[in-house]
Amino acid sequence: MNTTKKLDVIIIGGSYSGLSAAMALGRSLRNVLIIDSGLPCNRQTPHSHNFITQDGATPNEISQKAKSQVLKYDTIHFIEDKAIKGRKTNNTFHILTASGKEFETKKLIFATGIKDIMHPIKGFSDCWGISVVHCPYCHGYEIKNKKTGIIANGETAFHLASLVNNLTNDLSILTRGKAEFNLGQMSKLKKNNIKIIEKEISEIQHENGIIKNVIFNDTSKESFEATYAALPFKQHSDIPELIGCELNEQGYIQVDAMHRTTIDGVFACGDNCSGMRSVANAVASGNITGAVINLELTNEQF
C-alpha cells in the first residue's frame, strides 16, 4: 500500500459498517483504505440473528464473507493495524497507525464501534454475548421460555422488562442494590409477575459461558438460564474526539441523518453513533455513509 498517495477515503474499523461503507465507495471507483485492528465487540457471540439472509450465522462468518466480497473491488485496500492518532490540516486528514504508517485522505469514516465496560462481577465477562446478552431482538428468541434475569435498574431495567416479558413467564430484575422504580413502574412489574431482587451480585457461575447460578453477596444463590444486562460503554477509539468530533449526551458520536459528524469531511457509522446496536443497522448505516461521501466527492470534483 502506497503510504504517500492521498486517498479518497480512510475507513477506521473494518467490521460490518466499515465494510458496508467501503463497498458503496468501491463500486464508484473511490480509492479507499480500511484500517482494522481485528477486535470486533461481538467476537464472543456464538451466532448473529435478526439480519435477513444471515440469520444464525456466526459474526465471523458474516464479516469474512463481507470482507471477501468488498476486497474484490480493485480500489479498496485493507490493512490489519490500529489507528492511534489523527489530525487535520486544511482539507486533508492524516492517520497514524501503531505500526508507524501514516496515510492521508480527503474524507474520513469512523466505523470504530464502542467498548462495553464490564460489570466487576466474577464470571460476568465470560458469559457476555453468550448467555448474558444485551438485546432482545438479537438474542431473545433463542432464550425464550427460559428462566431469565435482567441485570439493570431504574428506567433501563423497566424498558428491558417490558420487551422481555413477551418472551418468558419467569422473569426477575436483579437491581444490584435498592430498586429505583416509581410507583407506576412498580405496579406494572407486579401486575406482570416480574420479581425484583435487590441484592448485590458477587459472582455468575457458568460452564463455558452458559450461566448456571447468580451468587449474591449474602452467599445466597438463584439459578438462571439466561440474563440480559445493560452496560455502560466508551468509544472504542479516542481519535474522533481528538480531532474535534462532538459526542452526544449518551456518549455516541454526534451525527446528522447522513452520518456527518460535527467536523466537515468526517463521518461515523455503526455502533459508535447509534443506540440501535445490531449487525443489520450497522450495515445499513455504512451503506448510507458510503453513498453520501461519494456524493460529496462528486460535487467537489464535477
C-alpha positions in Angstrom: 0.0 0.0 0.0 1.4 3.4 -1.1 1.7 5.4 2.1 2.3 8.7 0.3 -0.6 8.8 -2.1 -3.6 10.8 -0.9 -6.7 8.6 -0.6 -10.3 9.4 -1.2 -11.5 7.8 2.0 -10.0 6.2 5.0 -12.3 3.9 7.0 -11.2 3.2 10.5 -12.9 0.0 11.5 -13.3 -3.0 9.2 -16.4 -4.7 10.6 -19.9 -4.6 9.3 -20.5 -0.8 9.0 -17.0 -0.1 7.7 -17.1 -2.9 5.1 -20.6 -1.8 4.0 -19.4 1.8 3.5 -16.3 0.5 1.6 -18.5 -1.5 -0.8 -20.6 1.6 -1.7 -17.4 3.6 -2.3 -15.6 0.8 -4.2 -18.4 0.5 -6.6 -17.9 4.1 -7.6 -14.1 3.5 -8.0 -13.1 5.6 -5.0 -9.7 4.9 -3.6 -10.3 3.6 -0.1 -8.2 2.2 2.7 -9.8 0.2 5.6 -7.7 0.1 8.8 -8.9 -2.6 11.2 -7.4 -3.9 14.5 -9.3 -7.2 14.4 -11.2 -6.8 17.7 -15.0 -6.6 17.0 -17.2 -6.2 20.0 -19.3 -9.2 19.2 -16.3 -11.6 18.8 -17.5 -13.8 21.7 -21.1 -14.0 20.4 -21.9 -17.6 19.1 -24.5 -16.6 16.5 -25.9 -13.4 14.9 -29.7 -13.0 14.5 -32.3 -10.7 13.1 -30.3 -9.9 10.0 -32.2 -11.1 6.9 -30.3 -13.7 4.8 -27.7 -14.2 7.6 -29.9 -15.3 10.5 -28.0 -17.7 12.6 -24.6 -17.2 11.0 -21.6 -16.6 13.3 -20.4 -13.0 13.4 -17.1 -14.1 12.0 -18.8 -15.9 9.0 -20.7 -12.7 8.2 -17.6 -10.4 8.4 -15.3 -12.8 6.5 -17.8 -13.2 3.7 -18.3 -9.4 3.6 -14.6 -8.8 3.6 -14.0 -11.2 0.7 -16.7 -9.5 -1.4 -15.5 -6.0 -0.6 -11.9 -6.7 -1.5 -12.9 -7.8 -4.9 -13.1 -4.1 -5.8 -9.7 -3.1 -7.0 -9.7 0.4 -5.4 -10.3 -0.9 -1.9 -7.4 -1.8 0.3 -7.4 -3.4 3.8 -4.6 -3.5 6.4 -4.7 -5.1 9.9 -3.3 -2.3 12.1 -4.5 0.1 14.7 -5.1 3.7 14.0 -3.7 5.6 17.0 -3.6 9.3 16.1 -5.4 11.6 13.7 -5.1 15.2 12.7 -6.5 17.6 10.1 -4.5 20.1 8.0 -6.6 22.3 5.7 -8.8 19.8 3.8 -6.6 16.7 4.5 -6.8 14.2 7.3 -3.7 12.4 8.5 -3.9 9.0 10.2 -1.0 7.4 12.0 -1.1 3.6 12.8 0.5 1.6 15.6 3.0 0.1 13.1 4.2 3.6 12.2 2.5 4.1 8.9 0.9 7.4 8.0 -1.9 7.9 5.5 -3.6 11.0 4.0 -7.2 11.2 2.9 -9.8 13.6 1.7 -12.6 12.0 3.8 -12.6 10.0 7.0 -15.1 7.4 8.3 -15.1 6.2 11.9 -16.7 2.7 12.0 -14.9 2.0 15.3 -17.8 0.8 17.4 -17.9 1.0 21.2 -16.3 -0.8 24.1 -18.6 -2.3 26.7 -17.5 -1.7 30.3 -18.0 -5.0 32.1 -19.6 -5.2 35.5 -16.9 -6.1 38.1 -18.7 -9.4 38.8 -16.7 -12.7 38.7 -17.8 -14.7 35.6 -19.7 -11.8 34.0 -17.3 -11.1 31.1 -17.0 -14.9 30.4 -20.8 -15.0 29.8 -21.1 -11.8 27.9 -22.6 -12.3 24.4 -23.3 -16.0 25.2 -25.8 -16.3 28.0 -25.6 -12.7 29.4 -26.8 -10.6 26.5 -27.8 -7.0 25.7 -30.6 -7.1 23.1 -34.0 -9.0 23.0 -34.1 -8.5 19.2 -30.7 -10.0 18.7 -30.9 -12.9 21.2 -34.4 -13.0 22.7 -35.9 -15.7 20.5 -33.0 -18.1 21.3 -33.6 -17.8 25.1 -37.4 -17.7 25.0 -39.3 -19.5 27.7 -36.2 -19.7 29.9 -35.7 -18.6 33.5 -34.4 -15.1 32.8 -32.8 -12.3 34.7 -32.3 -8.6 33.9 -29.2 -7.1 35.5 -30.1 -3.4 35.5 -32.1 -0.9 37.5 -34.5 2.0 37.0 -35.8 3.1 33.6 -33.4 0.9 31.7 -34.4 -2.2 33.6 -38.1 -1.3 33.2 -37.7 -0.9 29.5 -35.9 -4.2 29.1 -38.5 -5.9 31.2 -41.4 -4.7 29.1 -39.7 -6.2 26.0 -38.5 -9.4 27.6 -41.8 -10.1 29.3 -43.3 -11.3 26.0 -40.5 -14.0 25.7 -40.7 -15.7 29.1 -43.1 -16.2 32.0 -40.2 -16.4 34.6 -38.5 -13.1 34.7 -36.6 -11.3 37.5 -34.9 -8.0 37.7 -31.6 -8.0 39.6 -31.1 -4.4 40.6 -27.7 -4.9 42.4 -29.0 -2.7 45.3 -32.1 -0.7 46.1 -34.7 -0.7 43.3 -35.1 2.6 41.6 -38.7 2.3 40.1 -41.5 4.8 40.5 -44.9 3.7 41.8 -46.3 3.3 38.3 -43.4 1.1 37.2 -43.6 -1.0 40.4 -47.3 -1.5 39.7 -46.7 -2.7 36.2 -43.9 -5.0 37.2 -46.1 -6.5 39.9 -49.0 -6.9 37.5 -46.8 -8.9 35.1 -45.4 -11.1 37.9 -41.8 -9.8 37.4 -39.8 -10.4 40.6 -37.3 -7.8 41.9 -34.1 -8.9 43.6 -32.3 -6.1 45.4 -29.2 -7.9 46.4 -25.7 -7.2 45.2 -24.2 -9.8 42.9 -20.8 -11.3 43.7 -20.5 -14.0 41.0 -22.0 -15.6 38.0 -21.4 -19.3 38.0 -21.3 -20.8 34.5 -20.0 -23.5 32.3 -18.2 -22.3 29.2 -20.1 -19.1 29.2 -23.5 -20.7 29.9 -24.9 -19.2 33.1 -26.0 -21.6 35.9 -26.4 -19.6 39.1 -26.2 -16.0 40.3 -24.4 -15.8 43.6 -25.3 -12.8 45.8 -23.2 -11.0 48.4 -25.1 -12.6 51.3 -23.9 -16.0 49.8 -27.4 -17.0 48.7 -27.9 -18.0 45.1 -30.5 -18.4 42.4 -30.4 -20.4 39.2 -30.9 -18.7 35.8 -30.7 -19.9 32.3 -30.1 -16.5 30.7 -29.8 -12.9 31.7 -29.9 -9.5 30.0 -27.6 -6.8 31.1 -27.4 -3.1 30.4 -23.7 -1.9 30.4 -22.0 1.5 30.3 -19.7 2.0 27.3 -17.0 4.1 26.0 -15.9 4.9 22.4 -13.5 2.3 21.1 -11.3 5.0 19.6 -10.5 8.4 21.0 -9.4 9.8 17.7 -12.8 11.2 16.8 -12.8 13.4 20.0 -9.1 14.3 19.4 -9.9 15.8 16.0 -12.9 17.7 17.4 -15.9 15.4 16.8 -18.6 16.1 19.4 -20.3 13.3 21.4 -23.9 13.5 22.4 -25.3 13.1 25.9 -25.4 9.3 25.7 -21.7 9.2 24.7 -22.2 8.4 21.0 -20.5 10.4 18.2 -22.9 13.1 17.2 -24.1 12.7 13.6 -26.8 14.0 11.4 -29.2 11.9 9.3 -26.5 11.5 6.6 -23.9 10.4 9.2 -21.9 13.6 9.1 -20.1 14.4 12.3 -19.6 17.9 13.6 -16.3 18.1 11.7 -16.5 18.7 7.9 -15.3 15.7 6.0 -15.6 13.3 8.9 -18.4 10.7 9.1 -19.3 8.0 11.6 -21.5 4.8 11.2 -22.4 1.7 13.2 -22.4 1.3 16.9 -20.3 4.3 17.7 -23.1 6.7 16.8 -26.3 4.8 17.4 -28.1 3.0 20.2 -29.7 0.7 17.6 -26.9 -1.9 18.1 -27.2 -4.7 15.6 -25.4 -6.1 12.5 -28.3 -5.1 10.3 -28.3 -1.5 11.5 -24.5 -1.3 11.1 -24.7 -2.5 7.5 -27.4 0.0 6.7 -25.7 2.9 8.2 -22.4 2.1 6.5 -24.2 1.9 3.1 -25.7 5.3 3.6 -22.4 6.8 4.7 -20.5 5.5 1.7 -23.1 6.9 -0.7 -23.2 10.3 1.0 -19.4 10.6 0.8 -19.4 9.6 -2.8 -21.9 12.3 -3.5 -19.7 14.9 -1.6 -16.6 13.8 -3.6 -18.6 14.0 -6.8 -19.8 17.6 -6.0 -16.3 18.7 -5.2 -14.8 17.2 -8.4 -17.5 17.5 -11.1 
